[in-house]
Amino acid sequence: MQVNPGHKRLDGAKIALVDDDESVRKALERLLKTSGYNVAAFSSAAAFIESHAIHETKCLILDMRMDGMSGADLQTYLAYQGAQIPIIFITGYADEAAQRLVTRLGAYAFLHKPMNDTLLLDTLKEAVAAYDQNGMEE
């Protein structure tokens, strides 16, 4: 994967990526890093929570279906913690009920795997800009 020349490098924008599929996680991590993002990748929702990265995350890219705590469960947990992190859900399943649920709970976007790199990067850029504009920074 190569950096899209239309995307400005966003050094310092901390992105958390949570996906239990190692190949997807590594490919997305590589894409995001080559696009200028500071990325922390996790294999589970529990690993993300235990890392204490919540307070330094400007956007969370989150797999919907994972073993243990699901993406929707993590979204609910973060809401109860008062975290206002934009969440981009990614999924390989066409589950309209789940999409409606996470959207109602404030998900920034819901993308289907396999994702178009440009769509993901554009969505991520918008989510980080919204985070910065809304003063959600520390």
C-alpha angles and dihedrals in degrees: 000000000000132000112265105237090219091065119088114224110254103198113186097024100129112218123185117207120195118185129138092209104091096202093051092044094051094045093050092044090053092048093049095046093049087050091058102262126137100231132193112189125200132187095213143019089246091055090052092050093046091051092065088223091132094095095052098043118108094183136007122213103200134186111228099215120044136146112266111004112024125219091256090051091052090048089053091047091051091049090053089050090054093243112154099196117149107242124208108195119208124193143168092208130081098227109155094179091055091046091053091048097052092041090053088050090055108269111169094216143348115215130182124229129271088048129197106246093222093051091050093047093046091049091047093049090052092047093051091047090051090049092051094043093051091054094241091143120116 
